[in-house]
Amino acid sequence: MSTGTIYGVGLGPGNPDLLSVKADRLVRGAKHVAFFRKAGRAGQSRKIADPLLPKGVIEFAMEYPVTTEIPLSDPRYNEILSAFYEDCAAHLRALAEAGNDVVVLCEGDPFFYGSFMHMYTRLNDVVPVDVVPAITGMSGAWTATGAPITWGDDVLTVLMGTLPEAELSRRMADTDALVVMKIGRNIDKVRDALRAAGKYDDAWLVEFAQMPNQTVQKLSEAGDKVTPYFSIIIVHGQGRRP
């Protein structure tokens, strides 16, 4: 029996119409699918793929043992997640070695801050793995603002809201165009860093980019609302143009 293939399939920012032809074909033809989700939730990648999945598909939900319950700086965080990823990889490997192809549903692009990367590093040298790239969430977000993100020689920087405020403000001040991800509970820190960098008034907040409940507004007009997990801050470059 030949070994099956693990497909890390990027689903893009949330709109099924934005899947690649290859991703669409793999999802529609899947017999086994796997996806990450928070316990008790449906899973965003599973929601995106829902209208495409065939009847009778066998699902493997990989539920995170921790998300925000333990600080990233706590040594237990990496220990718990490492064991979790090992268990998930072992399950996927067993399916592949039994001759099954498995489609792992991935939000955005599998190689851009995605959990599938932890499967890839554990499986790539053991069983066949095929990664299907996709439109990233940040690309969907800056498109939603209706303005180009970079012009001419603009430098684009992608930052995580989890970084210390001083580092955020320093890197924000040093770039032309900016994307800030992982906002959530870090929103106040990100706002302060943008103000210190002189970019607050130019920042846009995009929530649920390219999804049915998408919202786009200037960050300065968003008030004190707590942004959801699927939110991205955009600052457009204003560089050279003919």
N, C-alpha and C positions, 0 to 999 in steps of 0.2 A: 504494500500500500504506500503510495507516494505521500509525502508530507504536505499538509495544507499551507496556505499563506495567511499571515496576519496583515490585514490592510488597515493602516492608519488613515482614515478618510476625513479630510477637512470639509466641513459643512458650510464654511463661510460665516458671515456675521449674524445670520438668523433668518434670512429669506430663502426658501427653497429654490426660488428662481435664480439665485446667484450661485448655485452649485455648478461645478464643472461637469462636462459630459461624462467623464470617467467616474466622478463621485456619484452622480445620479445613477449610472448603470450599476455600480457596485452595490449601492444601497437597495435599489429595486430588486436586485437578484440575490440578495443575501439570504443564507440559510441560518447563519449564526451572527448575531450582533452583540457587541459589548459596549458599555458606555459608563462614564463616571457620573456620580451624582451624590448629593448630600442626602443622608438618611432621611427618609420621610418625604423626599421630593421626587418629582418625575424625572428630573434631569434635563438641562437645557438642550443638550445635543439630541436626546431622545425626542424631545418636543419638536425640534426642527425636522427630524427625519420621519416623524410619525406619518405624514400623508404618503410617504414613499415606500414604507416597509411592506413587504408581502405578507399575506396571511400565513400563519404557521411558523413564522421566524422564531428561532430560539434565542431568548434574550439572557444576557449575563450582566446584571447591574453591579457595578463596582462602587460600593458606598464608602465614602471617606470616613475613617474612624474619628478624625478631628478636622475642624476647619479653622474656626477662630476661638475655640474653647481654651487653647493653650497658646501662649505667646510664641512667636517664631524663635525667640532667643532661648526658650526652654529646651534643654537637650532632649527631653522626652518627645518633642515635636518630630524631629527627624527620625528618632528611633521608631516611633509608632508608624509614621508614614512609610519608612523603609520596609518594615515588616509587611505592611499592607500592600505595597507595590510588589513585593516578592511573591505574596500569595496570589495576587491577580495575574502576574506574569506566569506563574506555575500553572494556573488554570488555562490560560490562553495557549501555553505551550502544549499542554496535554491535548487540547482540542486539535491543534495543528498536527501533532504527531499521530493523531488518530485519523488523519487524512481530511480534516475539515478546514475550509477557508473561513476566516472570521473577520468581519468588518467591525473595526473599532470606530465608533462615531466620535468625532472631535469637533468641538466648537472652534470657529475661526480656522487657523492654519495649525496643523499638528506640531510643527516645529517652532511655534511662536508662543512661548509661555504656556504650553499645553501639557496636561498630565500624561498624554500619550508618550511624551519623550522618555518618561520613566519606564514605560513598557519597551520602547525601542532599544534603550541601552541594555536592557536585560535579555532581550530576545533576538536582536539582530544577528548575533553570531551563532545562534542555536537553531532557529527555524527561519524560513523565508519571510521577510518583512517588506512590504511595499507601502511607501508613504505617498499619499495623494495631497498635494498642496491646495491651498484655497485662498480666497479673498480674506484678509484679516479684518478683525473688528474695527481696528483704527482706520483702515481704508474706508469701511462703510460709514464710520463716524464723520470723517472729514468730507466725504462726498455729501453727507446729509446736511452739512452747513451751507452747501451751495457755493463754495469758494475753493480754489486750489490751495493745497497745503504748502507747496514750495514753488518758488520762482528762481530761475537762473542758477546762482551759486548758493542758494540758501542751504544751511545745514539743519537737518531735522534730528531732534533728540527725543527718544522715548524714555520716559521715566515712570517708576513705580511710586505710587503714593505712600508706600510703606517705608520709603527712605527717610532718614533724619531731615528735619526741616532745613538745617543749614546746608546740607548737601543738595537738597532740592532747589533752594534759591540760587545756589552757586551755579548749578548746571542750567537752570532756567535762564539766568542772566547771560550765559555763555553761548546760547543757541539762537538761531533765527526763527525756526518753526518748532513747535512743541506738541507732544502727545503725552498726556499723563493718564496712566491706567491704575487699576486697583485703588479706586477712590474710597468708596464706602465710608467707614468710620474715620478715615484719614482726611475728610473733606476740609475741616478747619485748618489743619496743618498745611494742606495744599494751598488753600486760599491765602494764608499768611505768607507762604513762600512766593506765590505769584505777586503779591503786593511788594514784597522786598525786592523782587527782580524787575519790577516795573512793567509786568505783563498782565496784571489782573484785569484791567479794563478791556483788553483784547481777547480774553479767554471765552471760549464757548463750552457749554456743557451739553453733551449728547448722551441721552439715556436710551438703552435698548436700540442701538443703531440698526437700521434696516429691518426691524421687527414691527409687527402690527401696532405696538404701543410705543413707538419711537417718539421722543420729544427732543427738540432742539431749541436752545435759548442761550442768551449771554449769561455767563456765570454770575455776573454782577446783578442780574435780575432774578436769579434763582432763589433768593432769600436764604433762610437758614435751614432749608430742607436737607434731610439726610439722603444722600444719593444711594441708589441701589447698587448691587454688585456690577450689573451691566451698564456702567457709565464710564465715559471717557471725556477728558478735557482736551480741547484743541486750541492752539494758538497758531494762526497762519503766518507763514513767512511773507515778507514784503520785498523780496529781492529784485535783482536785475530782470528787466523785461524790455523787449524792443518797443 
